[in-house]
Amino acid sequence: MNQTRKPLRIGMIGLGKMGLIRAREIQKNADAVWVCGADPAPPCADQYPGVQIYNDPAAVIESDVDAIFVCTPNHVSAQSVIAALDAGKHVFCEKPPGRTVAEVEAMIAAEQRNPGLKLKFGFNHRYHAGIMEARRIMNSGKLGRLLWMRGIYGKAGYPGFEQSWRSDPAMAGGGILLDQGIHMLDLFRYFCGDFVEFKSMVTTAHWPIEVEDNAFALMRDAHGRIAMIHSSSTQWKHRFNFELFFSDGYLIVNGILSSTRSYGDETILVARKQFDDGFAMGKPREEVIYFDTDPSWQLEVGEFVDCVLNDQPVREGTSTDALKVMNMVHEIYNADPTFTRPAVESPSDLGEQKIEK
C-alpha cells in the first residue's frame, strides 16, 4: 500500500452470505478498511472487532465512509444504491442489478448526477480463472473467429426453496434466469457483444412458485452469431458448462469453483479441429487445463478499490453492462408469449427515494 495514501473506508449494507464474503475480501485488501455494516438481523458484533454494526442501513449511508457495498435482496438494491450515491459515496452493488430495467435506469440516473463517483456491479464470473484464460485464448486468435456459444447453468434448489426470498417475485423480481442465469448472459456479452434477436421458452416446471424455474433461449447478434442458454433450478446435479466454438477449434469451460464445490472442478478443454490426419474424424486431440483456486472475489473487490483510489473508470461490471444484461433477461421473458411474468412495481419516486431511518 502507498503509505502516503489513506485506505478506502467502506461500509456494507446487507450482512448475509454475500455481504460477509465481500467483507472478508475487503479485510484482506491493504488499501481498504471495513468500517461499518448494517443488516436487519446483524451478526454478532463481537465477531468483527473494530467494525460498527447497525440494524439501520441509513446509519451506514450517513457515516463517514468513502464507499458502500450493497449486498441486499433485490427489492432494496436500487434504493440503497441511489441513496448511497446521492450521499456522496462510491458504490459496489451485487448482481442482479435490481429487479427491473427501470430500476437499473434509476441507478444510472443517480450515477450521472454524481459524476465524480464510481458505480460497479458484481458480475464476478468474469474474474474466474477459467473465464479469464478462455478470454486470453479467444483473443489470441489461434482458434479463429467465434461462430457460436452454448451455456448451461443450473442448480437444484434446496429444502424450503419455494419459501425463500429468491422465489418471491416482489422481492426477487424474477426467478432462476434473473438470479443465476444472468451470469451466463453476462458472459455471452463479454465474449460476443450485444444481441439483437431473442427466441425463448420460459416455464415453471416443478417448484410451486410464481417465477420461472427454467428458461431456454436462443439469441443472435448482428453478425449472425448465435448463443443458446439453459438456466435451471431443477438441475438436480449442479452444472456450469460454457462452450465456445470457433472456425478453427473450440474451448469449453466446465465447472465453476464455489464455496461448496458443488459445481465440480473448474477446467478448460481446448482443441483445434482436425480433418484427415489419420485419426478418427470428429475426435480431435484435446487439452484440459485445471484451475484449483478462485481469485474472483479478491480481483473484483481489488479492481473497485483501485478504481476509486486512482480515479479510474470502472472496467468490468459497469452500469452499462448491468443495463444491457438486464435488457437481455427481459427480452427472454418477453420472447415467450406463453410466459406471464408477475408484475413488479418499482416506486414511482425511485429516482428521489432515500432510505428512511
C-alpha positions as CSV (number, residue, x, y, z in Angstrom):
1,M,0.0,0.0,0.0
2,N,1.1,3.5,-0.7
3,Q,2.0,4.8,2.8
4,T,1.0,8.4,1.9
5,R,-2.5,7.4,0.9
6,K,-5.3,6.6,3.3
7,P,-7.1,3.3,2.8
8,L,-10.6,3.4,1.3
9,R,-13.1,3.4,4.1
10,I,-16.0,1.0,3.3
11,G,-19.5,0.4,4.7
12,M,-21.6,-2.6,4.0
13,I,-25.4,-2.8,3.6
14,G,-26.5,-6.4,3.9
15,L,-24.5,-8.8,6.1
16,G,-25.8,-12.1,4.7
17,K,-23.7,-14.7,2.8
18,M,-22.6,-12.3,0.0
19,G,-22.0,-9.3,2.3
20,L,-19.7,-11.3,4.5
21,I,-17.9,-12.8,1.5
22,R,-17.2,-9.2,0.3
23,A,-16.3,-8.1,3.8
24,R,-13.7,-10.8,4.1
25,E,-12.1,-9.7,0.9
26,I,-12.1,-6.0,2.0
27,Q,-10.3,-7.0,5.2
28,K,-7.6,-8.8,3.1
29,N,-7.1,-5.7,0.9
30,A,-4.3,-3.5,2.2
31,D,-5.8,-0.4,0.5
32,A,-9.2,-0.8,2.2
33,V,-10.8,-1.0,5.6
34,W,-14.2,-2.2,6.6
35,V,-15.6,0.4,8.9
36,C,-19.3,-0.4,9.4
37,G,-22.2,-2.6,8.3
38,A,-26.0,-2.9,8.6
39,D,-28.5,-5.7,8.4
40,P,-32.0,-6.2,9.9
41,A,-30.6,-9.3,11.6
42,P,-26.9,-8.4,12.0
43,P,-24.3,-11.0,13.0
44,C,-22.8,-10.7,16.5
45,A,-20.6,-7.5,16.6
46,D,-18.0,-9.4,18.7
47,Q,-17.1,-11.4,15.6
48,Y,-15.9,-8.3,13.8
49,P,-13.8,-6.2,16.2
50,G,-13.4,-2.6,15.1
51,V,-16.4,-2.7,12.8
52,Q,-19.6,-0.8,13.8
53,I,-22.6,-3.0,13.2
54,Y,-26.1,-1.4,12.8
55,N,-29.7,-2.5,12.2
56,D,-30.4,0.5,10.1
57,P,-28.8,1.0,6.6
58,A,-29.3,4.7,6.9
59,A,-26.6,4.7,9.6
60,V,-24.1,3.4,7.0
61,I,-25.2,5.8,4.4
62,E,-24.8,8.8,6.8
63,S,-21.5,7.6,8.1
64,D,-18.1,9.0,7.0
65,V,-17.2,6.0,4.8
66,D,-15.9,6.6,1.3
67,A,-17.7,3.7,-0.4
68,I,-20.6,1.4,0.3
69,F,-21.1,-2.3,-0.8
70,V,-24.8,-3.1,-1.4
71,C,-25.4,-6.8,-0.8
72,T,-29.1,-6.9,-0.2
73,P,-32.1,-8.8,-1.6
74,N,-33.1,-7.4,-5.0
75,H,-36.1,-5.4,-3.9
76,V,-33.9,-2.9,-1.9
77,S,-30.8,-2.8,-4.1
78,A,-31.9,0.1,-6.3
79,Q,-33.0,2.4,-3.4
80,S,-29.8,1.6,-1.4
81,V,-27.6,2.3,-4.4
82,I,-29.4,5.6,-5.2
83,A,-29.3,6.8,-1.6
84,A,-25.6,6.0,-1.3
85,L,-24.7,7.8,-4.5
86,D,-26.7,10.8,-3.6
87,A,-25.0,10.8,-0.2
88,G,-21.6,11.1,-2.0
89,K,-20.5,7.5,-1.7
90,H,-18.9,5.3,-4.3
91,V,-21.0,2.1,-4.7
92,F,-20.4,-1.6,-5.4
93,C,-23.7,-3.5,-5.9
94,E,-24.2,-7.2,-6.1
95,K,-26.0,-8.8,-9.1
96,P,-28.7,-8.8,-10.2
97,P,-28.8,-5.0,-10.5
98,G,-32.3,-4.7,-9.1
99,R,-35.5,-6.3,-10.3
100,T,-36.3,-4.4,-13.5
101,V,-34.8,-2.4,-16.3
102,A,-36.4,0.7,-14.8
103,E,-34.6,0.2,-11.5
104,V,-31.2,0.0,-13.3
105,E,-32.1,3.1,-15.3
106,A,-32.8,4.9,-12.0
107,M,-29.4,3.9,-10.6
108,I,-27.7,5.1,-13.8
109,A,-29.6,8.5,-13.4
110,A,-28.1,8.7,-9.9
111,E,-24.7,7.9,-11.2
112,Q,-25.0,10.6,-13.9
113,R,-26.0,13.3,-11.4
114,N,-23.0,12.3,-9.3
115,P,-20.3,12.2,-12.0
116,G,-17.3,12.0,-9.6
117,L,-18.5,8.7,-8.1
118,K,-17.8,5.1,-9.1
119,L,-20.6,2.6,-9.6
120,K,-19.7,-1.1,-10.1
121,F,-21.9,-4.2,-10.2
122,G,-20.7,-7.6,-9.1
123,F,-20.5,-9.9,-12.1
124,N,-17.7,-11.9,-10.5
125,H,-17.8,-14.8,-13.1
126,R,-15.7,-12.5,-15.4
127,Y,-12.9,-12.8,-12.8
128,H,-12.8,-16.6,-12.5
129,A,-9.5,-18.1,-13.6
130,G,-11.2,-20.3,-16.2
131,I,-13.1,-17.5,-17.8
132,M,-10.0,-15.2,-17.9
133,E,-8.0,-17.9,-19.6
134,A,-10.8,-18.6,-22.0
135,R,-10.8,-14.9,-23.0
136,R,-7.0,-14.9,-23.4
137,I,-7.2,-17.9,-25.7
138,M,-10.0,-16.4,-27.7
139,N,-8.2,-13.0,-28.0
140,S,-5.0,-14.8,-29.2
141,G,-6.8,-15.7,-32.4
142,K,-5.4,-19.2,-32.5
143,L,-8.9,-20.8,-32.7
144,G,-10.1,-18.4,-35.4
145,R,-13.3,-16.4,-35.3
146,L,-16.1,-17.1,-32.9
147,L,-19.1,-18.9,-34.5
148,W,-21.5,-19.8,-31.7
149,M,-21.8,-20.3,-27.9
150,R,-23.8,-22.5,-25.6
151,G,-24.3,-22.2,-21.9
152,I,-25.9,-24.4,-19.2
153,Y,-26.1,-23.1,-15.7
154,G,-28.3,-24.9,-13.2
155,K,-28.8,-25.7,-9.6
156,A,-31.1,-28.0,-7.6
157,G,-32.9,-25.5,-5.4
158,Y,-33.0,-26.7,-1.7
159,P,-35.4,-27.6,1.0
160,G,-37.6,-24.5,1.5
161,F,-36.6,-23.1,-1.8
162,E,-40.2,-22.1,-2.5
163,Q,-40.4,-20.1,0.7
164,S,-37.1,-18.2,0.1
165,W,-37.0,-14.6,-0.9
166,R,-35.5,-15.6,-4.2
167,S,-38.8,-17.3,-5.1
168,D,-40.9,-14.2,-4.2
169,P,-41.5,-12.0,-7.3
170,A,-42.0,-8.9,-5.2
171,M,-38.6,-9.3,-3.6
172,A,-36.6,-11.0,-6.3
173,G,-38.2,-9.6,-9.5
174,G,-37.7,-12.9,-11.4
175,G,-36.6,-16.5,-11.0
176,I,-33.6,-18.6,-11.8
177,L,-32.8,-16.6,-15.0
178,L,-32.5,-13.3,-13.2
179,D,-30.8,-14.9,-10.1
180,Q,-28.2,-17.2,-11.7
181,G,-28.7,-17.3,-15.5
182,I,-27.8,-13.6,-15.6
183,H,-24.2,-14.6,-15.0
184,M,-24.2,-16.7,-18.2
185,L,-25.9,-13.9,-20.2
186,D,-23.2,-11.5,-19.0
187,L,-20.5,-14.0,-20.2
188,F,-22.3,-14.2,-23.6
189,R,-22.0,-10.4,-23.9
190,Y,-18.4,-10.5,-22.5
191,F,-17.3,-12.8,-25.3
192,C,-19.5,-11.9,-28.1
193,G,-21.1,-8.4,-27.7
194,D,-24.7,-7.4,-27.9
195,F,-27.6,-9.5,-29.3
196,V,-30.4,-8.2,-31.5
197,E,-32.8,-11.2,-31.7
198,F,-34.3,-13.4,-29.0
199,K,-36.3,-16.6,-29.0
200,S,-37.3,-18.3,-25.8
201,M,-39.3,-20.8,-23.8
202,V,-39.7,-19.9,-20.1
203,T,-41.5,-22.1,-17.6
204,T,-42.2,-23.0,-14.1
205,A,-41.9,-26.7,-14.4
206,H,-41.6,-28.0,-10.9
207,W,-41.3,-25.6,-8.0
208,P,-44.6,-24.2,-6.7
209,I,-43.5,-20.6,-7.2
210,E,-44.6,-17.6,-9.2
211,V,-41.3,-17.1,-11.0
212,E,-39.6,-19.2,-13.6
213,D,-37.6,-22.3,-12.6
214,N,-36.3,-23.0,-16.2
215,A,-35.5,-20.7,-19.1
216,F,-34.4,-21.9,-22.6
217,A,-33.3,-19.2,-25.1
218,L,-31.6,-18.6,-28.4
219,M,-30.0,-15.2,-29.2
220,R,-28.5,-13.9,-32.4
221,D,-26.1,-10.9,-32.8
222,A,-25.9,-8.5,-35.7
223,H,-23.1,-10.7,-37.3
224,G,-25.3,-13.8,-37.2
225,R,-23.6,-15.5,-34.3
226,I,-25.9,-17.5,-32.1
227,A,-25.8,-18.2,-28.3
228,M,-28.0,-20.7,-26.5
229,I,-28.7,-20.8,-22.8
230,H,-30.5,-23.2,-20.4
231,S,-30.9,-21.7,-16.9
232,S,-32.5,-24.1,-14.4
233,S,-33.4,-24.6,-10.7
234,T,-34.3,-28.2,-11.5
235,Q,-30.7,-29.2,-12.4
236,W,-30.5,-31.8,-9.7
237,K,-26.8,-32.2,-10.2
238,H,-25.4,-28.7,-10.2
239,R,-23.8,-27.8,-13.5
240,F,-21.9,-25.0,-15.2
241,N,-20.9,-25.5,-18.8
242,F,-19.8,-22.7,-21.2
243,E,-19.0,-23.8,-24.8
244,L,-17.4,-21.6,-27.4
245,F,-16.9,-22.9,-31.0
246,F,-14.6,-21.1,-33.4
247,S,-13.8,-21.5,-37.1
248,D,-10.6,-23.5,-36.1
249,G,-11.5,-25.2,-32.9
250,Y,-13.3,-24.9,-29.6
251,L,-13.0,-24.3,-25.9
252,I,-15.3,-25.4,-23.1
253,V,-15.2,-24.0,-19.6
254,N,-16.7,-26.8,-17.4
255,G,-17.4,-26.3,-13.7
256,I,-17.0,-23.2,-11.7
257,L,-15.3,-23.0,-8.3
258,S,-17.7,-22.1,-5.5
259,S,-17.6,-22.3,-1.7
260,T,-19.4,-25.6,-1.7
261,R,-17.5,-27.1,-4.7
262,S,-20.9,-28.4,-5.8
263,Y,-20.2,-27.4,-9.5
264,G,-17.1,-29.6,-9.6
265,D,-13.6,-28.8,-10.7
266,E,-13.1,-25.7,-12.9
267,T,-11.5,-26.7,-16.2
268,I,-11.0,-25.5,-19.8
269,L,-11.0,-28.1,-22.5
270,V,-9.2,-26.7,-25.7
271,A,-9.0,-28.3,-29.1
272,R,-8.3,-27.5,-32.7
273,K,-10.4,-29.0,-35.4
274,Q,-8.7,-31.9,-37.2
275,F,-9.5,-33.4,-40.6
276,D,-7.8,-36.3,-42.5
277,D,-4.9,-36.7,-40.1
278,G,-5.1,-40.4,-39.9
279,F,-7.1,-40.5,-36.7
280,A,-10.8,-40.7,-36.0
281,M,-12.7,-37.9,-37.6
282,G,-14.7,-35.8,-35.2
283,K,-12.4,-36.7,-32.3
284,P,-9.6,-34.1,-32.2
285,R,-6.9,-34.1,-29.6
286,E,-8.0,-32.1,-26.5
287,E,-6.0,-30.4,-23.8
288,V,-7.5,-29.9,-20.4
289,I,-6.4,-27.0,-18.1
290,Y,-7.3,-27.3,-14.4
291,F,-7.9,-24.4,-12.0
292,D,-7.6,-25.0,-8.3
293,T,-8.2,-21.5,-6.9
294,D,-10.9,-18.9,-7.3
295,P,-9.4,-15.4,-7.4
296,S,-12.7,-13.8,-8.5
297,W,-13.7,-12.2,-5.2
298,Q,-10.3,-10.8,-4.5
299,L,-9.8,-9.4,-8.0
300,E,-13.3,-7.9,-8.2
301,V,-13.0,-6.1,-4.9
302,G,-9.4,-5.1,-5.7
303,E,-10.5,-3.5,-9.0
304,F,-13.2,-1.5,-7.4
305,V,-10.8,-0.2,-4.7
306,D,-8.2,0.6,-7.3
307,C,-10.7,2.5,-9.5
308,V,-11.8,4.7,-6.6
309,L,-8.4,5.4,-5.1
310,N,-6.8,6.1,-8.5
311,D,-9.9,7.8,-10.0
312,Q,-10.0,5.3,-12.9
313,P,-13.1,4.3,-14.9
314,V,-14.8,1.1,-13.8
315,R,-13.6,-1.6,-16.2
316,E,-15.8,-4.6,-15.6
317,G,-19.4,-4.6,-14.3
318,T,-20.2,-1.1,-15.4
319,S,-23.7,0.4,-15.2
320,T,-23.8,-0.1,-19.0
321,D,-23.0,-3.8,-18.5
322,A,-25.8,-4.0,-15.9
323,L,-28.4,-2.3,-18.1
324,K,-27.6,-4.4,-21.2
325,V,-27.7,-7.7,-19.4
326,M,-30.9,-6.8,-17.6
327,N,-32.4,-5.9,-21.0
328,M,-31.3,-9.4,-22.2
329,V,-33.2,-11.0,-19.2
330,H,-36.3,-9.1,-20.1
331,E,-36.0,-9.8,-23.8
332,I,-36.0,-13.5,-22.9
333,Y,-39.0,-13.1,-20.7
334,N,-40.9,-11.2,-23.4
335,A,-40.0,-13.5,-26.2
336,D,-42.1,-16.3,-24.9
337,P,-45.8,-15.3,-25.4
338,T,-47.0,-18.1,-23.1
339,F,-44.9,-16.9,-20.1
340,T,-46.6,-14.4,-17.8
341,R,-44.1,-12.8,-15.5
342,P,-45.6,-11.4,-12.3
343,A,-45.9,-7.7,-12.2
344,V,-43.1,-5.9,-10.4
345,E,-43.8,-2.4,-9.4
346,S,-40.9,-0.1,-8.6
347,P,-41.7,3.1,-6.5
348,S,-42.7,5.9,-8.8
349,D,-40.3,8.2,-7.0
350,L,-37.3,5.8,-7.1
351,G,-35.0,8.4,-8.5
352,E,-35.6,10.6,-5.5
353,Q,-36.1,7.9,-2.8
354,K,-33.9,7.8,0.3
355,I,-33.7,5.1,2.9
356,E,-35.6,6.4,5.9
357,K,-34.4,5.9,9.5
